[in-house]
Amino acid sequence: ILTTKGNDDCHLILRGGSNGSNYDIESVVKTVETLDKSGLPLRVMIDAGNGNCNHDHAQMPQAIKNVADQIAAGNTHIMGMMIESNLVAGRQDISEQMQFGQSITDACIGWDDTRKALEQVAEAVSKRNARAATA
């Protein structure tokens, strides 16, 4: 959808799909160009899960690092990320022997990877802000 009567504060979410991931710099640049041509806000959120990690939670850290690198390099159009996280990595079916802190829906990264991801993104935002302050 490229037109809306509603929210001026909207953003587009890149989730990947059957054609693979779309968190890479080329996909983000193409998305921002399309938003600009359509007169929409140049705000992009990237989902590190779903199609962007080929529905494999173990690939999420790679997507997160790539997006953090884009932010650190000064990309101001990336306004957020979605990360599927829980205390324990993976997912489980509902049973009599359930693991506390593990998802029963989508597979998630665990706490250690979550902490590392948040630190990477926080450092990337600090670098982006420092670049903007000296520009």
Backbone torsions as a table, in degrees:
resi	resn	phi	psi	omega
1	ILE	NA	125.3	-179.9
2	LEU	-111.4	-1.7	176.3
3	THR	-133.4	148.0	178.6
4	THR	-152.5	150.0	175.9
5	LYS	-91.4	-4.1	-167.2
6	GLY	-103.9	-126.3	-164.0
7	ASN	-55.5	115.5	175.2
8	ASP	-71.8	-16.0	-177.4
9	ASP	-100.1	20.8	-176.4
10	CYS	-71.6	169.3	175.4
11	HIS	-147.2	160.6	178.8
12	LEU	-100.5	140.8	178.9
13	ILE	-110.0	124.2	174.7
14	LEU	-92.8	116.6	-175.1
15	ARG	-115.4	-2.9	-173.1
16	GLY	74.6	-179.5	-180.0
17	GLY	-179.5	-155.8	-176.4
18	SER	-64.6	-21.3	176.9
19	ASN	-90.7	6.6	177.7
20	GLY	106.7	-163.5	-176.4
21	SER	-78.6	160.4	175.7
22	ASN	-142.1	34.8	176.3
23	TYR	-96.7	-9.0	-177.2
24	ASP	-66.7	162.0	-174.7
25	ILE	-59.0	-38.8	-179.4
26	GLU	-63.1	-43.0	179.1
27	SER	-65.9	-39.7	-179.8
28	VAL	-66.0	-45.2	179.3
29	VAL	-61.3	-45.7	179.3
30	LYS	-61.4	-40.2	178.8
31	THR	-63.9	-45.8	-179.9
32	VAL	-63.2	-40.6	177.6
33	GLU	-61.5	-42.0	179.0
34	THR	-65.3	-43.1	176.6
35	LEU	-60.2	-44.3	-178.8
36	ASP	-62.1	-45.8	179.0
37	LYS	-62.5	-28.1	-178.7
38	SER	-90.4	-1.7	180.0
39	GLY	72.0	22.9	179.9
40	LEU	-97.9	159.8	178.2
41	PRO	-57.5	139.9	-177.2
42	LEU	-89.0	60.1	-179.2
43	ARG	-122.8	126.4	-177.6
44	VAL	-126.1	131.8	171.0
45	MET	-109.4	143.1	-178.3
46	ILE	-119.0	126.6	176.1
47	ASP	-88.4	115.4	-179.4
48	ALA	-75.6	-13.1	-180.0
49	GLY	-97.2	-153.5	177.6
50	ASN	49.8	-131.5	-177.1
51	GLY	-67.6	-20.7	-180.0
52	ASN	-75.4	-10.6	173.0
53	CYS	-126.1	18.8	-179.9
54	ASN	55.5	35.5	-179.5
55	HIS	54.7	32.0	178.0
56	ASP	-124.5	104.5	-175.4
57	HIS	-55.9	-26.0	179.5
58	ALA	-67.1	-18.1	178.2
59	GLN	-90.8	-8.8	-178.9
60	MET	-58.5	-43.5	179.8
61	PRO	-57.1	-33.6	177.6
62	GLN	-64.1	-44.6	178.6
63	ALA	-64.3	-42.9	-179.5
64	ILE	-61.8	-44.9	179.5
65	LYS	-62.6	-42.9	180.0
66	ASN	-60.2	-45.9	-179.8
67	VAL	-67.1	-40.8	177.3
68	ALA	-60.2	-40.1	177.5
69	ASP	-62.2	-39.1	177.7
70	GLN	-64.8	-40.7	178.8
71	ILE	-65.0	-46.6	-180.0
72	ALA	-60.3	-32.5	179.6
73	ALA	-75.5	-4.9	174.2
74	GLY	112.8	3.3	179.5
75	ASN	-63.5	117.4	-179.3
76	THR	-98.7	-1.5	-178.3
77	HIS	-87.6	-22.3	176.2
78	ILE	-78.2	112.9	-175.0
79	MET	-107.8	-0.9	178.6
80	GLY	176.7	167.1	177.0
81	MET	-133.9	151.9	171.6
82	MET	-110.2	128.0	-179.2
83	ILE	-129.8	127.3	176.5
84	GLU	-87.9	114.4	-170.4
85	SER	-136.1	147.7	173.2
86	ASN	-152.2	178.3	-179.6
87	LEU	-65.7	-40.5	-177.5
88	VAL	-116.3	134.4	-179.5
89	ALA	-66.1	154.1	175.6
90	GLY	93.3	-159.5	177.5
91	ARG	-147.0	166.2	179.6
92	GLN	-144.4	155.5	172.3
93	ASP	-85.0	153.9	175.8
94	ILE	-68.0	128.6	-177.9
95	SER	-155.3	-175.7	176.8
96	GLU	-75.6	-22.9	-175.5
97	GLN	-116.3	67.9	-175.7
98	MET	-88.9	146.7	178.0
99	GLN	-88.9	121.6	177.1
100	PHE	-62.4	134.2	175.0
101	GLY	85.1	11.2	177.2
102	GLN	-115.5	137.8	-175.7
103	SER	-61.4	148.3	171.0
104	ILE	-109.3	3.6	177.7
105	THR	-112.9	-106.7	179.7
106	ASP	-80.7	148.3	175.7
107	ALA	-66.5	139.7	-175.4
108	CYS	-122.9	160.3	167.3
109	ILE	-77.9	154.5	-179.5
110	GLY	-85.5	-179.6	-174.2
111	TRP	-60.8	-43.2	-178.1
112	ASP	-61.6	-45.3	177.8
113	ASP	-67.5	-34.0	178.1
114	THR	-64.3	-47.0	179.5
115	ARG	-59.8	-44.7	178.6
116	LYS	-62.1	-43.0	179.8
117	ALA	-62.1	-45.9	-179.8
118	LEU	-63.8	-38.2	176.7
119	GLU	-65.0	-41.6	178.4
120	GLN	-61.0	-46.6	-177.6
121	VAL	-68.3	-40.6	178.2
122	ALA	-61.9	-42.7	177.6
123	GLU	-64.7	-39.8	179.1
124	ALA	-62.9	-43.2	179.1
125	VAL	-65.1	-39.5	177.4
126	SER	-61.9	-42.3	178.1
127	LYS	-64.1	-43.1	178.5
128	ARG	-61.5	-44.8	179.5
129	ASN	-63.4	-39.5	178.3
130	ALA	-64.6	-40.4	176.9
131	ARG	-61.0	-44.6	-178.1
132	ALA	-64.7	-36.4	-178.3
133	ALA	-68.5	-28.9	-178.9
134	THR	-94.7	-5.9	-178.3
135	ALA	-79.2	NA	NA
